[in-house]
Amino acid sequence: SFPTTINDGTIKFFFLADSNPFLLTIPNITDKMQSKLILLLTAIASTPAIAFVAPAPRHLTPKLILSAADTEAEIEEPKMNPDNPALPELKGDYDWDAAHAADPDWITENVPGKIVLNEVELAAQVTELSKLEEMWRKERLNEEYEEARIIGWVDQAETYNGRFAMFFLAVGLLTEYWTGIDIPGQIEEMARVGGFIGPDY
């Protein structure tokens, strides 16, 4: 495509679109506008035609919407053990007893949780459990009694005794610092005030 300038102020512009020839005629063009218009048309002519073509609409793939029934049908529930419906099904037939037959710690008889006891054995177990319960009850009562004691050689009495001793020792030292009377003098003064010893004449 190329522009052609006519002397009478008309510009004819030939171009091809989709292999079809077209003629664009622009009359009454002034001298000042001719150069600018020719430059503009040349730039348009050199632009690929695909730039002016609207892009084809994209077809979005619709999302697959499943109903609740279809979802439940797709989820396969685990199979349960026919011997114990509360447990899942075991894959494969594996004999644990045969696999661990050489282990001396592996027991197949009197397995805890699977032992069947008669009434005499159950009564003996109840008696032993009652003895243990009574022993633990006495130990608990003894611990509660010792913790509640505050007199005697008990931990709580020793704690109070140590705290009082440190408190009065600190008071005696501060009193000696402020008054100049040592701790034996303070004890003597307290005995005189209390009337335990006579006045010093």
Residue pairs with C-beta under 8 A, 6 or more apart in sequence:
1 13
1 14
1 15
1 16
1 45
2 13
2 14
2 42
2 45
3 11
3 12
3 13
3 14
3 38
3 41
3 42
3 45
4 11
4 12
4 13
4 14
5 11
5 34
5 38
6 12
9 27
9 28
9 29
9 30
9 34
10 25
10 26
10 27
10 28
10 29
11 25
11 26
11 29
11 34
11 37
11 38
11 41
12 23
12 24
12 25
13 23
13 24
13 25
13 26
13 41
13 45
14 21
14 22
14 23
14 24
15 21
15 22
15 24
15 45
16 22
17 49
18 49
24 41
26 37
29 37
66 74
78 88
78 89
79 88
79 89
80 86
80 87
80 88
80 89
81 87
81 88
81 89
81 90
82 89
97 106
97 108
100 106
117 125
146 154
147 156
149 156
149 157
150 156
150 157
150 160
151 157
172 183
172 186
173 183
175 181
175 186
176 182
176 183
176 186
181 189
188 197
191 197
192 198
192 199
192 200
